[in-house]
């Protein structure tokens, strides 16, 4: 690949039409808090469209998986009725940036097409994460995303909060202070949230795209 290779993340909030109108502005403001953290820490651009969908562009493909997981865990950290969490469908496309405009909505290229097409492909399934690329990793990424989906699909809001901080490099005692919980509780949620498997896959993914 070359320097024009980028990561495009396309996402939409699941069952957004069921969100109470009175809560909608407050909830989406909270969603934006997480996106702003990602934007600040990873120097990405993001843009909402169609009310409940957004795109994120990263020039560093190595950061793509961390960004996806941060967004996923941030949104899943908000609890709704019946102790269920909100969730987001999310698709990563890695490829060329052929038409670079000031707005993501008017930009185009392989990464945009792969990301958008695959998001549409999982809307009728239970899968909420899909990765793909225009390189030799394509088939492996799609299979790995199915496995990752199974690992994180049923994590709870509190596990999501812990994992959100874990991915950002916080130590367990620091997370305990952030969430006002005992460190032993943080460790328990980390383990039950499959952090060991997630962190190993993050390392693997970053090795693949270390030079991009």
Phi and psi restraints in degrees (value plus and minus 20) as a CYANA .aco file:
   2 UNK   PHI    -147.6  -107.6
   2 UNK   PSI    -194.2  -154.2
   3 UNK   PHI     -86.6   -46.6
   3 UNK   PSI     -33.9     6.1
   4 UNK   PHI    -104.8   -64.8
   4 UNK   PSI     -21.2    18.8
   5 UNK   PHI     -96.1   -56.1
   5 UNK   PSI     110.7   150.7
   6 UNK   PHI    -154.3  -114.3
   6 UNK   PSI     150.3   190.3
   7 UNK   PHI    -132.9   -92.9
   7 UNK   PSI     106.3   146.3
   8 UNK   PHI    -134.7   -94.7
   8 UNK   PSI     105.1   145.1
   9 UNK   PHI    -130.5   -90.5
   9 UNK   PSI      99.8   139.8
  10 UNK   PHI    -133.0   -93.0
  10 UNK   PSI     113.9   153.9
  11 UNK   PHI    -167.2  -127.2
  11 UNK   PSI     135.8   175.8
  12 UNK   PHI    -163.5  -123.5
  12 UNK   PSI     127.9   167.9
  13 UNK   PHI     -93.5   -53.5
  13 UNK   PSI     107.9   147.9
  14 UNK   PHI     -94.0   -54.0
  14 UNK   PSI     114.4   154.4
  15 UNK   PHI      35.6    75.6
  15 UNK   PSI      19.7    59.7
  16 UNK   PHI     -85.4   -45.4
  16 UNK   PSI     -47.0    -7.0
  17 UNK   PHI     -89.2   -49.2
  17 UNK   PSI     -36.8     3.2
  18 UNK   PHI    -107.3   -67.3
  18 UNK   PSI     -25.9    14.1
  19 UNK   PHI     -91.3   -51.3
  19 UNK   PSI     107.5   147.5
  20 UNK   PHI     -74.3   -34.3
  20 UNK   PSI     110.8   150.8
  21 UNK   PHI     -75.9   -35.9
  21 UNK   PSI     -58.9   -18.9
  22 UNK   PHI     -88.0   -48.0
  22 UNK   PSI     -46.4    -6.4
  23 UNK   PHI    -110.7   -70.7
  23 UNK   PSI     -35.5     4.5
  24 UNK   PHI     -77.6   -37.6
  24 UNK   PSI     -71.0   -31.0
  25 UNK   PHI     -81.9   -41.9
  25 UNK   PSI     -62.9   -22.9
  26 UNK   PHI     -84.3   -44.3
  26 UNK   PSI     -64.6   -24.6
  27 UNK   PHI     -85.4   -45.4
  27 UNK   PSI     -64.2   -24.2
  28 UNK   PHI     -90.2   -50.2
  28 UNK   PSI     -46.8    -6.8
  29 UNK   PHI     -85.0   -45.0
  29 UNK   PSI     -57.8   -17.8
  30 UNK   PHI     -87.8   -47.8
  30 UNK   PSI     -60.3   -20.3
  31 UNK   PHI     -78.3   -38.3
  31 UNK   PSI     -61.5   -21.5
  32 UNK   PHI     -84.8   -44.8
  32 UNK   PSI     -50.4   -10.4
  33 UNK   PHI     -78.1   -38.1
  33 UNK   PSI     -63.6   -23.6
  34 UNK   PHI     -87.5   -47.5
  34 UNK   PSI     -61.9   -21.9
  35 UNK   PHI     -83.5   -43.5
  35 UNK   PSI     -55.8   -15.8
  36 UNK   PHI     -88.5   -48.5
  36 UNK   PSI     -54.3   -14.3
  37 UNK   PHI     -83.7   -43.7
  37 UNK   PSI     -65.1   -25.1
  38 UNK   PHI     -82.1   -42.1
  38 UNK   PSI     -63.4   -23.4
  39 UNK   PHI     -80.1   -40.1
  39 UNK   PSI     -62.9   -22.9
  40 UNK   PHI     -89.4   -49.4
  40 UNK   PSI     -63.0   -23.0
  41 UNK   PHI    -101.0   -61.0
  41 UNK   PSI     -43.4    -3.4
  42 UNK   PHI    -143.1  -103.1
  42 UNK   PSI     -11.9    28.1
  43 UNK   PHI      32.2    72.2
  43 UNK   PSI      28.6    68.6
  44 UNK   PHI    -124.0   -84.0
  44 UNK   PSI     144.7   184.7
  45 UNK   PHI    -125.8   -85.8
  45 UNK   PSI     121.9   161.9
  46 UNK   PHI    -159.2  -119.2
  46 UNK   PSI     135.6   175.6
  47 UNK   PHI    -173.2  -133.2
  47 UNK   PSI     109.3   149.3
  48 UNK   PHI    -103.4   -63.4
  48 UNK   PSI     128.3   168.3
  49 UNK   PHI    -167.7  -127.7
  49 UNK   PSI     135.4   175.4
  50 UNK   PHI      37.9    77.9
  50 UNK   PSI      -1.2    38.8
  51 UNK   PHI      65.9   105.9
  51 UNK   PSI     -64.0   -24.0
  52 UNK   PHI    -145.5  -105.5
  52 UNK   PSI      -7.5    32.5
  53 UNK   PHI    -147.1  -107.1
  53 UNK   PSI     135.5   175.5
  54 UNK   PHI    -170.7  -130.7
  54 UNK   PSI     141.2   181.2
  55 UNK   PHI    -146.1  -106.1
  55 UNK   PSI     127.7   167.7
  56 UNK   PHI    -147.7  -107.7
  56 UNK   PSI     115.1   155.1
  57 UNK   PHI    -135.8   -95.8
  57 UNK   PSI     109.3   149.3
  58 UNK   PHI    -143.0  -103.0
  58 UNK   PSI     113.5   153.5
  59 UNK   PHI    -101.8   -61.8
  59 UNK   PSI     -30.6     9.4
  60 UNK   PHI    -133.2   -93.2
  60 UNK   PSI      80.2   120.2
  61 UNK   PHI     -79.1   -39.1
  61 UNK   PSI     -49.2    -9.2
  62 UNK   PHI     -78.8   -38.8
  62 UNK   PSI     -46.8    -6.8
  63 UNK   PHI    -108.3   -68.3
  63 UNK   PSI     -26.3    13.7
  64 UNK   PHI     -76.7   -36.7
  64 UNK   PSI     -66.5   -26.5
  65 UNK   PHI     -88.1   -48.1
  65 UNK   PSI     -61.4   -21.4
  66 UNK   PHI     -79.7   -39.7
  66 UNK   PSI     -62.6   -22.6
  67 UNK   PHI     -82.0   -42.0
  67 UNK   PSI     -65.1   -25.1
  68 UNK   PHI     -80.4   -40.4
  68 UNK   PSI     -66.8   -26.8
  69 UNK   PHI     -87.3   -47.3
  69 UNK   PSI     -57.4   -17.4
  70 UNK   PHI     -81.5   -41.5
  70 UNK   PSI     -65.2   -25.2
  71 UNK   PHI     -83.4   -43.4
  71 UNK   PSI     -66.6   -26.6
  72 UNK   PHI     -79.2   -39.2
  72 UNK   PSI     -69.4   -29.4
  73 UNK   PHI     -91.0   -51.0
  73 UNK   PSI     -53.8   -13.8
  74 UNK   PHI     -82.2   -42.2
  74 UNK   PSI     -67.8   -27.8
  75 UNK   PHI     -89.9   -49.9
  75 UNK   PSI     -57.1   -17.1
  76 UNK   PHI     -93.1   -53.1
  76 UNK   PSI     -29.3    10.7
  77 UNK   PHI     -99.4   -59.4
  77 UNK   PSI     -30.2     9.8
  78 UNK   PHI    -115.1   -75.1
  78 UNK   PSI     102.1   142.1
  79 UNK   PHI    -108.8   -68.8
  79 UNK   PSI     119.3   159.3
  80 UNK   PHI    -136.5   -96.5
  80 UNK   PSI    -182.3  -142.3
  81 UNK   PHI     -78.7   -38.7
  81 UNK   PSI     133.3   173.3
  82 UNK   PHI      39.4    79.4
  82 UNK   PSI       9.8    49.8
  83 UNK   PHI      38.6    78.6
  83 UNK   PSI       4.2    44.2
  84 UNK   PHI    -112.3   -72.3
  84 UNK   PSI     136.9   176.9
  85 UNK   PHI    -125.3   -85.3
  85 UNK   PSI     139.1   179.1
  86 UNK   PHI     -90.3   -50.3
  86 UNK   PSI     140.6   180.6
  87 UNK   PHI    -169.1  -129.1
  87 UNK   PSI     147.1   187.1
  88 UNK   PHI    -158.3  -118.3
  88 UNK   PSI     116.6   156.6
  89 UNK   PHI    -103.8   -63.8
  89 UNK   PSI     116.1   156.1
  90 UNK   PHI    -166.9  -126.9
  90 UNK   PSI     113.7   153.7
  91 UNK   PHI    -149.6  -109.6
  91 UNK   PSI     111.0   151.0
  92 UNK   PHI    -127.3   -87.3
  92 UNK   PSI     108.7   148.7
  93 UNK   PHI    -139.1   -99.1
  93 UNK   PSI     107.6   147.6
  94 UNK   PHI    -131.8   -91.8
  94 UNK   PSI     101.7   141.7
  95 UNK   PHI    -197.7  -157.7
  95 UNK   PSI    -184.4  -144.4
  96 UNK   PHI     -99.6   -59.6
  96 UNK   PSI     130.2   170.2
  97 UNK   PHI    -124.3   -84.3
  97 UNK   PSI      71.3   111.3
  98 UNK   PHI    -105.5   -65.5
  98 UNK   PSI     -48.8    -8.8
  99 UNK   PHI    -151.9  -111.9
  99 UNK   PSI      79.7   119.7
 100 UNK   PHI    -118.2   -78.2
 100 UNK   PSI      86.7   126.7
 101 UNK   PHI    -129.3   -89.3
 101 UNK   PSI     149.5   189.5
 102 UNK   PHI     -86.6   -46.6
 102 UNK   PSI     -46.7    -6.7
 103 UNK   PHI    -129.5   -89.5
 103 UNK   PSI     119.2   159.2
 104 UNK   PHI     -83.5   -43.5
 104 UNK   PSI     -53.8   -13.8
 105 UNK   PHI     -84.9   -44.9
 105 UNK   PSI     -41.3    -1.3
 106 UNK   PHI    -129.1   -89.1
 106 UNK   PSI     -17.5    22.5
 107 UNK   PHI    -104.6   -64.6
 107 UNK   PSI     144.5   184.5
 108 UNK   PHI    -175.7  -135.7
 108 UNK   PSI     142.9   182.9
 109 UNK   PHI     131.5   171.5
 109 UNK   PSI     158.3   198.3
 110 UNK   PHI     -75.5   -35.5
 110 UNK   PSI     -65.4   -25.4
 111 UNK   PHI     -81.1   -41.1
 111 UNK   PSI     -62.2   -22.2
 112 UNK   PHI     -83.6   -43.6
 112 UNK   PSI     -65.2   -25.2
 113 UNK   PHI     -87.4   -47.4
 113 UNK   PSI     -63.0   -23.0
 114 UNK   PHI     -81.5   -41.5
 114 UNK   PSI     -66.9   -26.9
 115 UNK   PHI     -82.7   -42.7
 115 UNK   PSI     -69.7   -29.7
 116 UNK   PHI     -85.8   -45.8
 116 UNK   PSI     -62.7   -22.7
 117 UNK   PHI     -83.0   -43.0
 117 UNK   PSI     -63.3   -23.3
 118 UNK   PHI     -91.9   -51.9
 118 UNK   PSI     -52.0   -12.0
 119 UNK   PHI     -81.8   -41.8
 119 UNK   PSI     -64.1   -24.1
 120 UNK   PHI     -81.4   -41.4
 120 UNK   PSI     -55.1   -15.1
 121 UNK   PHI     -89.4   -49.4
 121 UNK   PSI     -45.1    -5.1
 122 UNK   PHI    -119.0   -79.0
 122 UNK   PSI     -20.3    19.7
 123 UNK   PHI     -85.2   -45.2
 123 UNK   PSI     -46.1    -6.1
 124 UNK   PHI    -116.8   -76.8
 124 UNK   PSI     -11.4    28.6
 125 UNK   PHI    -140.0  -100.0
 125 UNK   PSI     158.1   198.1
 126 UNK   PHI    -106.3   -66.3
 126 UNK   PSI     -27.6    12.4
 127 UNK   PHI     -93.1   -53.1
 127 UNK   PSI     114.5   154.5
 128 UNK   PHI    -139.4   -99.4
 128 UNK   PSI     -21.3    18.7
 129 UNK   PHI    -154.1  -114.1
 129 UNK   PSI     115.1   155.1
 130 UNK   PHI    -167.0  -127.0
 130 UNK   PSI     115.1   155.1
 131 UNK   PHI    -137.1   -97.1
 131 UNK   PSI     126.5   166.5
 132 UNK   PHI    -179.3  -139.3
 132 UNK   PSI     142.5   182.5
 133 UNK   PHI    -171.4  -131.4
 133 UNK   PSI     151.7   191.7
 134 UNK   PHI    -118.3   -78.3
 134 UNK   PSI      -1.7    38.3
 135 UNK   PHI    -136.2   -96.2
 135 UNK   PSI    -190.1  -150.1
 136 UNK   PHI     -90.1   -50.1
 136 UNK   PSI     -28.5    11.5
 137 UNK   PHI    -106.3   -66.3
 137 UNK   PSI     -22.2    17.8
 138 UNK   PHI     -72.0   -32.0
 138 UNK   PSI     -77.1   -37.1
 139 UNK   PHI     -83.0   -43.0
 139 UNK   PSI     -61.2   -21.2
 140 UNK   PHI     -83.7   -43.7
 140 UNK   PSI     -62.7   -22.7
 141 UNK   PHI     -80.8   -40.8
 141 UNK   PSI     -62.3   -22.3
 142 UNK   PHI     -85.2   -45.2
 142 UNK   PSI     -59.0   -19.0
 143 UNK   PHI     -89.3   -49.3
 143 UNK   PSI     -63.4   -23.4
 144 UNK   PHI     -82.0   -42.0
 144 UNK   PSI     -56.0   -16.0
 145 UNK   PHI     -87.1   -47.1
 145 UNK   PSI     -52.1   -12.1
 146 UNK   PHI     -85.3   -45.3
 146 UNK   PSI     -63.2   -23.2
 147 UNK   PHI     -85.7   -45.7
 147 UNK   PSI     -63.2   -23.2
 148 UNK   PHI     -82.8   -42.8
 148 UNK   PSI     -59.4   -19.4
 149 UNK   PHI     -76.8   -36.8
 149 UNK   PSI     -63.4   -23.4
 150 UNK   PHI     -85.3   -45.3
 150 UNK   PSI     -54.9   -14.9
 151 UNK   PHI     -89.3   -49.3
 151 UNK   PSI     -58.9   -18.9
 152 UNK   PHI    -127.1   -87.1
 152 UNK   PSI     -22.2    17.8
 153 UNK   PHI     -78.9   -38.9
 153 UNK   PSI     -59.6   -19.6
 154 UNK   PHI    -126.1   -86.1
 154 UNK   PSI      -2.8    37.2
 155 UNK   PHI     -88.8   -48.8
 155 UNK   PSI     129.9   169.9
 156 UNK   PHI    -106.3   -66.3
 156 UNK   PSI     147.2   187.2
 157 UNK   PHI     -76.8   -36.8
 157 UNK   PSI     -61.5   -21.5
 158 UNK   PHI     -91.4   -51.4
 158 UNK   PSI     -56.9   -16.9
 159 UNK   PHI     -82.5   -42.5
 159 UNK   PSI     -59.3   -19.3
 160 UNK   PHI     -81.4   -41.4
 160 UNK   PSI     -61.4   -21.4
 161 UNK   PHI     -82.2   -42.2
 161 UNK   PSI     -64.5   -24.5
 162 UNK   PHI     -83.0   -43.0
 162 UNK   PSI     -65.4   -25.4
 163 UNK   PHI     -86.8   -46.8
 163 UNK   PSI     -52.9   -12.9
 164 UNK   PHI     -77.9   -37.9
 164 UNK   PSI     -63.8   -23.8
 165 UNK   PHI     -94.8   -54.8
 165 UNK   PSI     -56.3   -16.3
 166 UNK   PHI     -78.6   -38.6
 166 UNK   PSI     -65.9   -25.9
 167 UNK   PHI     -83.2   -43.2
 167 UNK   PSI     -50.5   -10.5
 168 UNK   PHI    -100.8   -60.8
 168 UNK   PSI     -19.2    20.8
 169 UNK   PHI      72.8   112.8
 169 UNK   PSI     -11.6    28.4
 170 UNK   PHI     -90.0   -50.0
 170 UNK   PSI     121.6   161.6
 171 UNK   PHI    -102.6   -62.6
 171 UNK   PSI     141.9   181.9
 172 UNK   PHI     -82.9   -42.9
 172 UNK   PSI     -55.5   -15.5
 173 UNK   PHI     -88.2   -48.2
 173 UNK   PSI     -51.8   -11.8
 174 UNK   PHI     -91.0   -51.0
 174 UNK   PSI     -59.2   -19.2
 175 UNK   PHI     -85.5   -45.5
 175 UNK   PSI     -59.0   -19.0
 176 UNK   PHI     -78.0   -38.0
 176 UNK   PSI     -61.1   -21.1
 177 UNK   PHI     -88.6   -48.6
 177 UNK   PSI     -60.1   -20.1
 178 UNK   PHI     -82.6   -42.6
 178 UNK   PSI     -60.2   -20.2
 179 UNK   PHI    -120.7   -80.7
 179 UNK   PSI     -19.7    20.3
 180 UNK   PHI      36.8    76.8
 180 UNK   PSI      29.0    69.0
 181 UNK   PHI    -150.6  -110.6
 181 UNK   PSI     143.5   183.5
 182 UNK   PHI     -90.9   -50.9
 182 UNK   PSI     128.3   168.3
 183 UNK   PHI     -81.2   -41.2
 183 UNK   PSI     -55.2   -15.2
 184 UNK   PHI     -83.2   -43.2
 184 UNK   PSI     -54.1   -14.1
 185 UNK   PHI     -89.3   -49.3
 185 UNK   PSI     -60.4   -20.4
 186 UNK   PHI     -81.4   -41.4
 186 UNK   PSI     -63.9   -23.9
 187 UNK   PHI     -81.8   -41.8
 187 UNK   PSI     -60.3   -20.3
 188 UNK   PHI     -83.1   -43.1
 188 UNK   PSI     -66.2   -26.2
 189 UNK   PHI     -87.6   -47.6
 189 UNK   PSI     -53.9   -13.9
 190 UNK   PHI     -83.2   -43.2
 190 UNK   PSI     -65.7   -25.7
 191 UNK   PHI     -87.3   -47.3
 191 UNK   PSI     -65.1   -25.1
 192 UNK   PHI     -90.0   -50.0
 192 UNK   PSI     -40.2    -0.2
 193 UNK   PHI    -108.7   -68.7
 193 UNK   PSI     -12.1    27.9
 194 UNK   PHI      45.1    85.1
 194 UNK   PSI      17.4    57.4
 195 UNK   PHI     -80.1   -40.1
 195 UNK   PSI     -56.7   -16.7
 196 UNK   PHI     -79.5   -39.5
 196 UNK   PSI     -65.7   -25.7
 197 UNK   PHI     -88.0   -48.0
 197 UNK   PSI     -61.5   -21.5
 198 UNK   PHI     -83.4   -43.4
 198 UNK   PSI     -64.8   -24.8
 199 UNK   PHI     -85.8   -45.8
 199 UNK   PSI     -55.6   -15.6
 200 UNK   PHI     -86.8   -46.8
 200 UNK   PSI     -59.8   -19.8
 201 UNK   PHI     -89.1   -49.1
 201 UNK   PSI     -56.2   -16.2
 202 UNK   PHI     -78.6   -38.6
 202 UNK   PSI     -65.5   -25.5
 203 UNK   PHI     -80.8   -40.8
 203 UNK   PSI     -63.0   -23.0
 204 UNK   PHI     -83.3   -43.3
 204 UNK   PSI     -67.2   -27.2
 205 UNK   PHI     -81.5   -41.5
 205 UNK   PSI     -63.3   -23.3
 206 UNK   PHI     -87.4   -47.4
 206 UNK   PSI     -49.9    -9.9
 207 UNK   PHI     -87.8   -47.8
 207 UNK   PSI     -57.5   -17.5
 208 UNK   PHI     -82.1   -42.1
 208 UNK   PSI     -62.5   -22.5
 209 UNK   PHI    -129.4   -89.4
 209 UNK   PSI       4.8    44.8
 210 UNK   PHI     -80.8   -40.8
 210 UNK   PSI     -49.2    -9.2
 211 UNK   PHI    -122.8   -82.8
 211 UNK   PSI     -10.0    30.0
